Amino acid sequence: MAASFIGYKHPVGFSKLVESELNIEVSKGYTVTDWEKRPFQPKQLKYALHDVIHLYQLWVNITKQLEKAGRLAWAYEEFKLLEDPSTYETDPYREVLESNIIKSLRRREQVFLLRLMLWRTEEAQRRNHSKEMVMPSKYISAIVRAVHSGLDALQNDRRLPDNLIGKFGKKFVELYEAPATQEEKEVLSRIPRDNSDNPKQDILMEMLDLLVRYKCLQEGISHHIVMPRNVLKKMKNDKDFFDDETFSGWRREFLGEEIVSWFKYRRNLAIKFLDGKFELKMQEAEVN
C-alpha cells in the first residue's frame, strides 16, 4: 500500500518490490506451497525467511521516498482503514447485485438468482467448502434461465450435469416458486441502474477517469489507490452515486477541489468545443 504512493501499481507483488527497491532477487518457487505440511524443507524455510528479512530495509527506503514526496501522512491515513472493522464487513448481497446477468432477467428470475446465490454461500459455509465446490459459477446462468420451466427442464438441459440437478434440482425449483419477500424486493431495488441510454454520461465518466489516470501518471502514484475499483464501478453504473468519504482526506488533496466537483456533479458536466480546443464546463444553474 505504501509503495502505491511512490509510483508502483496497486497492489504490487512483494518479490517485485524487493527486486526494484533493494536489487535483490527473491525466489517465487514456493508461492503456492502447502504451508500446513510438516516438516518444512530447507528451501521452504529460506523462502519464508526472505518474506521477513527484507522488510526493514524496504520500510527505510519507502519511508524516505514518501517523506520526500510529502505523502507519508497520506499513506498513514490509508493504513488506518486496515484498523477499521467496517473495512472487512461484506454485503451478503454484493455477489448478486454485481452479477453480469442480473439486469437482463425478469423480476422473478432476479429473486431466484438472489436466493440461489445466498443458498450457495450458506451451503458452502455449512459444509466448510468453497462456493465453487458446492455449485460451479459456470452453471448459474443456465439454471436461472431454465428453472421457470420446472424440474424436467433442468434435468433435460444438456448444459447442466446430471449429478448437480439430481442433488439440488428440487431445491432450485422450491427456491424459484416461493413468493418474493419485502426484504428481497428492497435488495433488488439496489441493482445498479443502467446508463446505456445516456452515452454522453458514459463518455464523460470515462474522460474523468482518464484525467485522473493522467494525473496519477504525472505525479507517480497508483491510479488504483486513488480511485478504488469498487467506487469507480458504482459511479459508472449509477450516475447519481458519489461517496463523500472516498473523496475526502488525502484523495481530495491530491485530486483538488475542481476534479472532485466534476465527479460529484458529473450529471451537470458538459464538453464545450472551442476553436482548436475543448473544455469541461459545469452548468452552474443546475448544480445550484
Secondary structure, 3 states (H helix, E strand, C coil): CCHHHHCCCCCCCHHHHHHHHHCCCCCCCCCCCCCCCCCCCHHHHHHHHHHHHCHHHHHHHHHHHHHHHCCHHHHHHHHHHHHCHHHHCCCCCHHHHCCCCHHHCCHHHHHHHHHHHHHHHHHHHHHCCCHHHHCCHHHHHHHHHHHHHCHHHHHHCCCCCHHHHHHHHHHHHHHHHCCCCHHHHHHHCCCCCCCCCCHHHHHHHHHHHHHHHHHHHHHCCCHHHHCCHHHHHHHHHCCCCCCCCCCCHHHHHHHCHHHHHHHHCHHHEEEEEECCEEEEEECHHHHC
